[in-house]
């Protein structure tokens, strides 16, 4: 994603001080320091305070917009980025390279305009416009493809999930007992399906978060279904050992995937852990990482809000 290299910016501003400080007014030096703070402050509260001060000190609008863009990217605030498109779009052809703190090319500036507009299209559910704008963003700045790709993947996943329905009679094998279990209970407004693996370092190191989710679901008479992502006797045995050693037997319903119906393929599982929210009609309401804010928001629609331990994806 378009990112700010803080040491680089600090070096740049230090260079400005060292080279030109005898010729610069106190006001100009103050503004330069303010600009540095805009791009190096991570706390939202401090950033907003610095932003207000920058506006009072007449820092150029382009610089302020670039700083806001970087901050929202850093905070992974896609809604704020979508809203920012309303201010960026009228200025897409007004880029000044002499003012820019993060871009050298006008095309990079135009790319973030198209990128934020594409995010706005996503919020509006406008598939055609999203596809058009994200393609334009990629064309303008191919090196920023890593920023655009996750949104394209989520968009395509959401489209694919629209055609998926988990039927109430669908079962999978119980990992701990010789019997089949239903994937969903139609009596539940929401069902939780959790793909995991004992070989996933992220899952094993965040098992407390998983347990907290199980406990929250149980308070609503929902027993989470877990499915092992791999299919082999070795991983099954390691899974059973992990469940027993971690005393997780009663936390969830532990299942293994039936080779005759590859559920992970139908649900496009590409990484572990992945959590799926399925409503009582068998329709997919969420498919993604359990640390995603969207997961919490969607779950809160069905369960009374409850604070879960904060998860940070492990690389």
N, C-alpha and C positions, 0 to 999 in steps of 0.2 A: 504494500500500500504506500501511497505517497507519504513519506515520513520526513521528519525533521531530525537531522543529526545535531543534537545539542552541542557537543564539543566543537563541531564545525562552526555553528553560529556564534558560540562564545569566542572562538578564535577570530572570526570575521569581525565582530564588534570590537574586540581588543585591538585588532589591527587598525580599525578606524580611529580608535582613541589614540593609539601610538603615533599614527601617521599624521592625523589632522587635528588633534586636540588643541594645539596652540592657536589654530585658526578658527575653531568652532566656538560659537557662543555657548554660554551656560545652558540656555534654553535648548539648543540643538543637542548638546551632550545629554541633557535630561531626557529628551525624546528618544535618543538612541538607546539609553538604558531601559526606558519604558518598553521599547520594541523588543529588546532582548527578554525582558520579563514576560511579555506576551507569548513568546515562543518557547519559554523554558518552564513556565508554571504549569504544574500538573493538576493541582487541586482545583476543582470547579469553583469553589468559593473564592479562592485567591485569583483565579483567572477572571472571573466576573468583575472583581474589584479592579484589577488591572485594566480590563476592557473599558470600564466606565471612565477610568482616569485617562486612558489613551484617547477616548472620544473627546474629553474636555481639552486635552492638549493638542487637538487637531491632527492626530496621526492619520495619515492617508487612509481612505476607505479601503483601498486594495489591500494594504498591509493588514488592516483589521480583519478583513474577510479571509485572508490567507491564514491568519492566526486562529480564527474561529474554526476554519476547516480542519486545521491540524489538531486542535483541541478536541473537536467532535470525533475525529478519527481515533485519537488516542483513547477517548472514552467509549469507543464503539457505539456511539449514539446515532444510530441510523435515522431516527426520526428527526433529530436536530439537523442532520445533513440534508435530509429531504426538504425541510423548511428553509434551509440556507439557499436552496436552488432559486427561491423567489427573489433573492437579492443578487445572486450571481448571474442569473440569466440576462437581465438587462445590461450587464457589464461584460458580457462574453467577448465583445469586440473592442473593449477599452483597456486591454492589458498594457501596462507600462513596465518594461523589463528593468528600468532603472529603479523602480520602487520595490520590485518583487524581492522577498526574502527567501523564497524556496524554489522559484522556477527560473530557468534561463530561457525557455522557449515558450512562445505564445500558445503553441499547440498543447503544452502541458496544462496551461491555465484553462484552455477551452475543454480539455479532457475532464477536469474536475467539475466544470459546469455541467457537462453532459452526464457525468457520473451522479451528481446530486439530483439532477432532473430524473434520471433513471430510477433512483431510490424513491423519489416522489411518485413516479408512475407505479412502482410496486405497491406503495401504500394505497394508491387509488384503484389497484386491481386492473390497471391498463396494460395488458400483456403485450400488445402490439407496440405501444409507445416505449415500454421498457426495453424490448428487444432492439428497437431502432436506436435508442439513446445509448444503451450499453455498448452496442456495436460501434457507434460513432466515437465513444470514449476510448475504446480499444484502438480504433484506427488512428485517432489523434495521438495516443501515447501508448504504444504497445508494451513499453517497459513497465507500465503499471498494471499489466494483466493480472498479477497476483492480487491486486486490490479488487478487481472486477469479478474475478472467477468465483469467489464464494457466493456472491449474490446471484450469479447465473445458476450455480449449482442448486441453491435453495429454491430459486424460482422453478427450475425444471423438476426438482423433487416434489414441490407443492403441486405442480400440474399432474405429475405421475400419480400422486396419492389420491387425487380426486376420483380416479377410476378404480381404486382399491376398496374392497369391502371384505371385512372379516366376518364370515358367517358364524352364527352361534353354535353350530354343530362341529366346527373345526376343532380338532384336538391335536395335542402333541404328547410325546412320551414323558412320563415322570422320571426324572433323573434318579430319585432316591427310592422309588418303588415301581413294581412291575404293573403299571396301569397307565391309562391315558387320561389327560386332563383337558378341560375346555380352555380355550384361549381367552374368551370373554364370557362374562355373566351379563345377560341382557337386563337383569334387574338393576345393575349398576349404571348410573348416569355416565360414568367414565371408568374405563379399564386401563390399567398401566402394564405395559409390556416392556421388559428391560433386557436388552441384549448385552451380554458380558462374557468375560473369559478369565479363568484363573491365571492365564498367561499375560493378562493386561496389567501392566504396572500401574497405570492410572486408576483402574478399578480397585486393585488391592490396596493402594495407598489412600483411596478416598472411600473406603468401605463404610466409614462412620457416616458419611453423607448419604450413602445408599440405605443404611439402617434407619436413619432419621426419616427418609422418604417412606420406607416401609411402615414405620410406626405411625406416621401421619395418615397414610392410607388406611391402616387398620382401624383408626378412630372413626373412619367412615365405612367400616365393614367391607373394605376393599383389600383383597389379597393380591399383591403384585405377582405377575407371572414373569419369571426370568427364563431366558433361553441362551444356551451356550452358543457362541458364534461359530466355533469350529465343530467339525464332525469327525471324531476319532476316539478310540477307547482310551488312549493316553490322556487326552484332555478331559474326558469324562471322569477318569479316576482322580486326576489332579483337582478337578472341580469338587468332587465329593469330599476329598481330604480337606480342601480349603473351607468348605461349608461346615464340616464337623469341627475343625480346629477353631474356626471363628464363631462357633455356636450360632450359626445362622439358619439352622434347620427350619425353625418356625417363623422366620422373618418373611418368607415369600414362598411361592410355589415354584419349585426348581424343576425346570423342564429341559429336555434336549430336543433338537430339531429332528423332525421326521424326514428322512431322505426322500420319501415319496411326495412330499409337498415342501418345497424349499421356501419356507416363509421369509428367510433373510433376503432372498432374491426378490420376492414379491414386494418386500418393503424397502428394497434398495439399501440394505445395511452396508455401509462402506467403512465404518470405524467403530471402535469400541471404547467406552460404553456408548450405547445409543438407547434412548427411551422413546417409546411410542405411546401416545394417548389415543384410545379408541372409544368412541361413544357407544351408547347402548344399541345403536343401529349398525354398528360395525364399521363406521366411517372414521377415517384417520383425522384427528384434530391437531396432532403434533407429531413430528418425526425429526429428532435431532439430538444434540448433546444435552445431558441433564443439567449442565451449568448455564444453558442458554436462558437469558431473561424471558424469552418468548415461552419457554417451557413453564416457568413459574407463573407467568401471566395467564397462560391457558389453563393450568391446573387450578389456579385460584378461582376461575369461573365455575368450576365444578365442586371444589372443596373450600371450606372456610380457610382464608389466608392464614398461613403459619410460617414462621421464620425457620428456614432450613439453613444449615451451615453453609457458608459461602464456599463454592467450588471454584478452583482455578485449574483449567485444563493443563495437564502435564505434557510437555513436549516429549 
